[in-house]
Amino acid sequence: MGIKINEIGSEKKIEKRVDILRDVIIFSESDEEILKLLADLLTDVFVEKDDTVFHKGDQLNAMYIIVEGKVKVHDGEHVFTQFGEKDFFGEYSLIDSSVRSATVTAIETTHLLRLNQEDFYKIIKDNIEVSKAVLKALIKRLRDNNILEEKLTQNNLKIERQRDELDKQKKELEELNATKDKFFTIIAHDLKNPFNTVIGLSELLIERYDTYDSNKIKEFIRQINKFSNNAYNLLEDLLKWAKSQTGRMEVKPEKVEVFELAIENMNLFQEKAEKKGVKINANIKMGLFAYVDRNMINTVLRNLISNSVKFTNSGDIINIEAESINEHIEIIVTDTGIGVPEENLKKIFKIDSHISTQGTADEVGTGLGLIISREFVEKNGGTINVKSKEGNGTQFMFTVPVYKEQII
């Protein structure tokens, strides 16, 4: 086992080595006599499998040519490259006495020819053409290595970007799964409660109908209607959100007048607002057109106005405004209601937070309206934000693409 060195032998061996040297690029332009001189100075080295030719940090001034076998160039477990028959390595050691930058180990039993720097100097001392040929070949090899290194660097950067993207996608997937698990747990709880109430009240009506007066029965029916509507609204919001997440909800943009959209949604809540003593204003100029999915943005406006009505008191005002900014239209819904606590502002659009607060008249929400609004705004190429201070009202702002003639 280990490395064995045999000194040079017969003339036949010299001829065989000359043939080998002709295939080594750094000696390929040397004449026959020079090759014979070099061949005479070569030393046979035999390395068993898994034995080391030299270690990183060693100062062995010699190059090696592989006659038979295979070696790997590595640093610990990281393998840079492998060399096989007629390959060579360590050629820079002929002109540079720096320590080895990597370890070379035999992958299988390997026969090497070693040329020492000292012997090489003897040849080039009296043969300047050898120096030129070797330097020329070394420069070419260095240039090729630089090109290869550049390609490897580009590939490594590409691999790093792909790895970063995979890590990002993995993290997003883990967060999404965790969020959905938590979300559906909350939904299951919130759905269960109203159904339990409806079932309980209906059972009481069935079992004791004859013992209740008409006012009591009417109250039961009112409660059943209230909790049934809450459960229905929750299911409807849940289905909208689920559909948007699975990609089955296709965005179908069209030319939509913002003023018309605002009036349409404002009228839906006018009666409810008047009952609470709340005034709704639409301060939007006509002729301002957006390029959006009408149903989606209707849902967004409906959710925002509904929220404002829910969290305002008698005497409060809700303003709906819009203005064109560059290639977008910003739509703003502002109220003078109770506002949002600071700790809830960062959670207001997040699924895993599930903030659901009772309104000023004990109105109940699903906690999904703003989450769905964010989804729909983003699907239409916009963004949504909120400003609020507890006790001083709330302002929701979202953007949508402006309509351009060339879009259609």
C-alpha positions as CSV (number, residue, x, y, z in Angstrom):
1,M,0.0,0.0,0.0
2,G,1.0,3.7,-0.3
3,I,3.1,5.4,-3.0
4,K,5.9,3.5,-4.7
5,I,8.5,5.3,-6.9
6,N,10.5,3.4,-9.6
7,E,13.5,5.0,-11.2
8,I,13.7,5.1,-15.0
9,G,14.6,2.0,-17.0
10,S,15.2,1.1,-20.6
11,E,15.2,2.9,-23.9
12,K,11.8,1.4,-24.6
13,K,10.4,3.0,-21.6
14,I,11.8,6.4,-22.8
15,E,10.0,6.0,-26.1
16,K,6.8,5.1,-24.3
17,R,7.1,8.2,-22.2
18,V,7.8,10.4,-25.2
19,D,4.5,9.2,-26.8
20,I,2.8,10.1,-23.5
21,L,4.4,13.6,-23.5
22,R,3.2,14.3,-27.0
23,D,-0.4,14.1,-25.7
24,V,0.4,16.6,-22.9
25,I,-0.6,20.1,-24.2
26,I,2.3,21.9,-22.4
27,F,4.9,19.8,-24.1
28,S,3.1,19.1,-27.4
29,E,5.1,21.7,-29.4
30,S,8.5,20.5,-28.1
31,D,10.8,18.7,-30.5
32,E,11.8,15.0,-30.3
33,E,15.1,15.7,-28.5
34,I,13.5,17.8,-25.8
35,L,10.8,15.2,-25.3
36,K,13.5,12.6,-24.8
37,L,15.3,14.8,-22.3
38,L,12.0,15.3,-20.4
39,A,11.1,11.6,-20.5
40,D,14.5,10.7,-19.1
41,L,13.8,12.9,-16.0
42,L,10.3,11.5,-15.3
43,T,9.8,9.3,-12.3
44,D,7.2,6.5,-12.0
45,V,4.8,6.9,-9.1
46,F,2.3,4.2,-8.2
47,V,-0.6,5.1,-5.9
48,E,-3.0,2.6,-4.3
49,K,-6.8,3.4,-4.2
50,D,-7.7,5.9,-1.5
51,D,-4.1,6.9,-1.0
52,T,-3.1,10.6,-1.3
53,V,-0.7,11.9,-3.9
54,F,-0.3,15.2,-2.0
55,H,-2.3,17.2,0.6
56,K,-3.6,20.7,0.5
57,G,-0.8,22.9,1.9
58,D,2.0,20.6,0.8
59,Q,4.9,22.2,-1.0
60,L,5.9,19.6,-3.6
61,N,7.3,21.3,-6.6
62,A,6.3,18.8,-9.3
63,M,3.7,18.1,-11.9
64,Y,2.0,14.7,-12.6
65,I,0.9,12.9,-15.7
66,I,-1.6,10.0,-15.4
67,V,-0.6,6.9,-17.3
68,E,-3.3,4.7,-16.0
69,G,-6.0,5.1,-13.3
70,K,-8.0,8.0,-11.9
71,V,-7.6,10.7,-9.2
72,K,-9.8,13.3,-7.6
73,V,-8.9,16.9,-6.7
74,H,-10.8,17.8,-3.5
75,D,-10.9,19.8,-0.3
76,G,-12.3,17.5,2.4
77,E,-15.6,16.1,1.1
78,H,-15.9,18.7,-1.7
79,V,-14.6,17.3,-5.0
80,F,-13.5,20.0,-7.5
81,T,-12.8,17.7,-10.4
82,Q,-11.4,14.3,-11.5
83,F,-8.6,13.3,-13.8
84,G,-8.1,10.1,-15.8
85,E,-5.6,8.6,-18.3
86,K,-3.4,11.1,-20.2
87,D,-4.7,14.0,-18.0
88,F,-2.2,15.9,-15.9
89,F,-2.2,18.2,-12.9
90,G,0.1,20.3,-10.8
91,E,1.6,21.9,-13.9
92,Y,1.8,25.4,-12.4
93,S,4.3,23.9,-9.9
94,L,6.9,23.9,-12.6
95,I,7.1,27.7,-12.5
96,D,5.5,28.5,-9.1
97,S,6.6,27.2,-5.8
98,S,3.3,28.0,-4.0
99,V,1.8,25.4,-1.7
100,R,-0.9,23.0,-3.0
101,S,-4.4,24.6,-3.0
102,A,-6.2,21.2,-2.9
103,T,-5.6,17.5,-2.1
104,V,-5.3,14.8,-4.7
105,T,-6.3,11.3,-3.9
106,A,-6.4,8.1,-6.0
107,I,-9.9,6.9,-6.8
108,E,-8.4,3.6,-8.1
109,T,-4.9,2.2,-8.3
110,T,-3.1,4.8,-10.4
111,H,0.2,5.0,-12.3
112,L,1.7,8.5,-12.5
113,L,4.7,10.1,-14.1
114,R,6.2,12.9,-12.0
115,L,8.3,15.8,-13.3
116,N,10.1,17.7,-10.6
117,Q,10.5,21.5,-10.9
118,E,14.3,21.2,-10.4
119,D,14.6,18.8,-13.3
120,F,12.4,20.9,-15.5
121,Y,14.6,23.9,-14.8
122,K,17.6,21.9,-16.1
123,I,15.9,21.5,-19.4
124,I,14.7,25.0,-20.0
125,K,18.1,26.5,-18.9
126,D,19.6,25.5,-22.2
127,N,16.4,25.3,-24.3
128,I,14.6,28.7,-24.3
129,E,12.1,27.3,-26.9
130,V,10.9,24.8,-24.3
131,S,10.1,27.7,-21.9
132,K,8.2,29.6,-24.5
133,A,6.2,26.5,-25.5
134,V,5.4,25.6,-21.9
135,L,4.4,29.2,-21.0
136,K,2.3,29.4,-24.1
137,A,0.5,26.2,-23.2
138,L,0.1,27.2,-19.6
139,I,-1.4,30.5,-20.6
140,K,-3.9,28.7,-22.9
141,R,-4.7,26.2,-20.1
142,L,-5.1,29.2,-17.7
143,R,-7.4,30.9,-20.2
144,D,-9.5,27.8,-20.6
145,N,-9.6,27.4,-16.9
146,N,-10.8,31.0,-16.5
147,I,-13.5,30.4,-19.1
148,L,-14.5,27.3,-17.3
149,E,-14.4,29.0,-13.9
150,E,-16.6,31.8,-15.2
151,K,-19.1,29.3,-16.5
152,L,-19.0,27.4,-13.2
153,T,-19.5,30.7,-11.3
154,Q,-22.5,31.6,-13.5
155,N,-23.9,28.1,-12.9
156,N,-23.3,28.4,-9.2
157,L,-25.0,31.7,-9.1
158,K,-27.9,30.2,-11.0
159,I,-28.0,27.3,-8.7
160,E,-27.9,29.7,-5.7
161,R,-30.8,31.7,-7.1
162,Q,-32.8,28.5,-7.7
163,R,-32.0,27.3,-4.2
164,D,-33.0,30.7,-2.8
165,E,-36.3,30.6,-4.8
166,L,-37.0,27.0,-3.6
167,D,-36.3,28.0,0.0
168,K,-38.6,31.0,-0.5
169,Q,-41.3,28.8,-2.0
170,K,-40.9,26.2,0.7
171,K,-41.2,28.9,3.4
172,E,-44.3,30.4,1.7
173,L,-45.8,26.9,1.3
174,E,-45.2,26.1,5.0
175,E,-46.7,29.5,6.0
176,L,-49.6,29.0,3.7
177,N,-50.3,25.5,5.1
178,A,-50.0,26.7,8.7
179,T,-52.2,29.7,7.9
180,K,-54.9,27.6,6.2
181,D,-54.9,25.1,9.0
182,K,-55.4,27.8,11.6
183,F,-57.9,29.6,9.3
184,F,-60.1,26.6,8.8
185,T,-59.9,25.8,12.5
186,I,-61.3,29.2,13.2
187,I,-63.9,28.9,10.5
188,A,-65.1,25.5,11.9
189,H,-65.5,27.0,15.3
190,D,-67.3,30.1,14.0
191,L,-69.6,28.0,11.8
192,K,-70.4,25.6,14.6
193,N,-71.6,28.3,17.0
194,P,-74.4,29.8,14.9
195,F,-75.6,26.3,13.8
196,N,-75.7,25.1,17.4
197,T,-77.8,28.1,18.3
198,V,-80.2,27.6,15.3
199,I,-80.5,23.9,16.1
200,G,-81.1,24.6,19.8
201,L,-83.7,27.3,19.2
202,S,-85.6,25.2,16.6
203,E,-85.6,22.2,18.9
204,L,-87.1,24.3,21.7
205,L,-89.8,25.5,19.3
206,I,-90.6,21.9,18.2
207,E,-90.7,20.6,21.8
208,R,-92.4,23.5,23.6
209,Y,-94.3,25.4,20.9
210,D,-97.6,25.1,22.7
211,T,-96.2,26.6,25.9
212,Y,-94.8,29.8,24.3
213,D,-96.8,32.9,23.6
214,S,-96.6,34.6,20.2
215,N,-94.0,37.1,21.3
216,K,-91.7,34.4,22.6
217,I,-92.1,32.5,19.3
218,K,-91.4,35.6,17.3
219,E,-88.3,36.2,19.3
220,F,-87.1,32.7,18.6
221,I,-87.7,33.1,14.9
222,R,-85.9,36.4,14.9
223,Q,-82.9,34.8,16.6
224,I,-83.0,31.8,14.2
225,N,-83.1,34.3,11.3
226,K,-80.2,36.3,12.7
227,F,-77.9,33.3,13.3
228,S,-78.8,31.7,10.0
229,N,-77.9,34.9,8.2
230,N,-74.6,35.1,10.1
231,A,-73.8,31.5,9.1
232,Y,-74.8,32.1,5.5
233,N,-72.6,35.2,5.2
234,L,-69.6,33.3,6.7
235,L,-70.1,30.5,4.3
236,E,-70.4,32.9,1.4
237,D,-67.2,34.7,2.3
238,L,-65.4,31.5,2.9
239,L,-66.4,30.2,-0.5
240,K,-65.3,33.4,-2.2
241,W,-61.9,33.3,-0.4
242,A,-61.4,29.5,-1.2
243,K,-62.3,30.1,-4.9
244,S,-59.8,32.9,-5.1
245,Q,-57.1,30.8,-3.5
246,T,-57.5,27.8,-5.8
247,G,-57.3,30.0,-9.0
248,R,-60.8,29.1,-10.1
249,M,-61.9,32.7,-9.8
250,E,-60.9,34.3,-13.1
251,V,-60.3,38.0,-13.4
252,K,-62.4,39.5,-16.2
253,P,-61.5,43.2,-16.5
254,E,-63.7,45.7,-18.2
255,K,-64.2,49.4,-18.5
256,V,-66.0,50.6,-15.3
257,E,-67.0,54.1,-14.2
258,V,-65.9,54.6,-10.6
259,F,-68.7,57.1,-9.8
260,E,-71.3,54.6,-10.9
261,L,-69.7,51.8,-8.9
262,A,-69.6,54.0,-5.8
263,I,-73.3,55.1,-6.1
264,E,-74.4,51.6,-6.7
265,N,-72.7,50.4,-3.5
266,M,-73.6,53.5,-1.5
267,N,-77.3,52.9,-2.2
268,L,-77.1,49.4,-0.8
269,F,-76.3,50.7,2.6
270,Q,-78.3,54.0,2.6
271,E,-81.3,52.6,4.5
272,K,-79.1,50.9,7.1
273,A,-77.0,54.0,7.5
274,E,-80.0,56.3,7.9
275,K,-81.4,54.0,10.7
276,K,-78.1,54.6,12.6
277,G,-78.1,58.3,11.8
278,V,-75.0,58.0,9.6
279,K,-74.5,60.0,6.4
280,I,-72.8,58.6,3.3
281,N,-71.3,60.9,0.7
282,A,-69.8,60.1,-2.7
283,N,-67.4,62.8,-3.8
284,I,-66.3,61.4,-7.1
285,K,-66.3,63.2,-10.5
286,M,-68.0,61.5,-13.4
287,G,-66.0,60.2,-16.3
288,L,-63.3,58.5,-14.2
289,F,-62.9,55.0,-15.6
290,A,-61.1,52.0,-14.2
291,Y,-60.1,48.7,-15.9
292,V,-61.2,46.1,-13.4
293,D,-63.3,43.0,-12.8
294,R,-66.6,44.7,-11.9
295,N,-67.8,42.0,-9.5
296,M,-64.6,41.8,-7.6
297,I,-64.3,45.6,-7.1
298,N,-68.0,45.7,-6.2
299,T,-67.2,43.2,-3.4
300,V,-64.3,45.3,-2.2
301,L,-66.4,48.6,-2.1
302,R,-69.3,46.7,-0.5
303,N,-67.0,45.3,2.3
304,L,-65.4,48.7,3.0
305,I,-68.7,50.6,3.1
306,S,-70.3,47.9,5.2
307,N,-67.4,48.1,7.7
308,S,-67.7,51.9,7.9
309,V,-71.4,51.7,8.6
310,K,-70.9,49.0,11.2
311,F,-68.3,50.9,13.2
312,T,-69.9,54.4,13.1
313,N,-72.4,56.0,15.5
314,S,-75.2,58.5,14.9
315,G,-73.9,61.7,13.5
316,D,-70.8,60.1,11.9
317,I,-70.0,60.6,8.2
318,I,-68.7,58.2,5.5
319,N,-67.0,59.7,2.5
320,I,-66.2,57.8,-0.7
321,E,-63.6,59.5,-2.9
322,A,-61.5,58.7,-5.9
323,E,-58.6,60.3,-7.9
324,S,-56.4,59.4,-10.8
325,I,-52.7,58.9,-9.9
326,N,-50.4,58.1,-12.9
327,E,-51.7,54.8,-14.3
328,H,-53.9,54.0,-11.3
329,I,-57.0,55.3,-9.7
330,E,-57.0,55.5,-5.9
331,I,-60.4,54.9,-4.2
332,I,-60.7,56.1,-0.6
333,V,-63.4,55.2,2.0
334,T,-63.2,57.4,5.1
335,D,-65.4,57.3,8.2
336,T,-65.5,59.2,11.5
337,G,-66.3,56.1,13.5
338,I,-64.7,54.3,16.4
339,G,-61.4,53.5,14.6
340,V,-59.2,50.5,14.8
341,P,-56.9,49.7,17.8
342,E,-53.2,50.2,16.9
343,E,-52.4,46.5,17.7
344,N,-54.9,45.4,15.1
345,L,-53.8,47.5,12.2
346,K,-51.0,45.2,11.1
347,K,-53.2,42.1,11.4
348,I,-56.3,43.5,9.7
349,F,-55.6,41.9,6.2
350,K,-54.0,38.7,7.6
351,I,-55.9,35.4,7.5
352,D,-54.2,33.9,10.6
353,S,-55.3,36.9,12.7
354,H,-59.0,36.6,12.0
355,I,-60.1,39.9,13.7
356,S,-63.9,40.1,14.0
357,T,-65.3,42.9,16.1
358,Q,-68.9,43.7,17.0
359,G,-70.3,46.9,15.4
360,T,-71.7,49.9,17.3
361,A,-75.2,48.4,17.1
362,D,-73.9,44.9,17.9
363,E,-73.6,43.9,14.3
364,V,-71.7,40.7,13.7
365,G,-69.2,40.2,10.9
366,T,-67.4,37.2,9.5
367,G,-63.9,38.6,9.9
368,L,-63.2,37.7,6.2
369,G,-64.4,40.8,4.4
370,L,-61.1,42.7,4.5
371,I,-59.1,39.5,3.7
372,I,-61.2,38.9,0.6
373,S,-60.9,42.6,-0.3
374,R,-57.1,42.4,-0.3
375,E,-57.2,39.3,-2.5
376,F,-59.5,40.9,-5.0
377,V,-57.6,44.2,-5.1
378,E,-54.3,42.4,-5.7
379,K,-55.8,40.2,-8.4
380,N,-56.8,43.4,-10.2
381,G,-53.3,44.7,-10.0
382,G,-53.7,47.1,-7.1
383,T,-52.8,47.5,-3.5
384,I,-54.9,48.2,-0.4
385,N,-53.9,50.1,2.8
386,V,-55.5,51.3,6.0
387,K,-55.0,54.3,8.3
388,S,-56.8,54.5,11.6
389,K,-56.6,55.8,15.2
390,E,-58.8,54.4,17.9
391,G,-61.7,56.9,18.5
392,N,-60.8,59.0,15.4
393,G,-62.2,57.0,12.4
394,T,-60.7,54.9,9.7
395,Q,-59.5,55.4,6.2
396,F,-59.2,52.6,3.6
397,M,-57.3,53.3,0.4
398,F,-57.0,50.9,-2.6
399,T,-55.7,51.3,-6.1
400,V,-57.0,49.9,-9.4
401,P,-55.6,50.3,-13.0
402,V,-57.0,53.2,-14.9
403,Y,-58.8,52.4,-18.1
404,K,-56.9,53.0,-21.3
405,E,-58.3,52.8,-24.8
406,Q,-55.4,50.6,-26.0
407,I,-56.2,48.0,-23.4
408,I,-59.3,46.8,-25.2
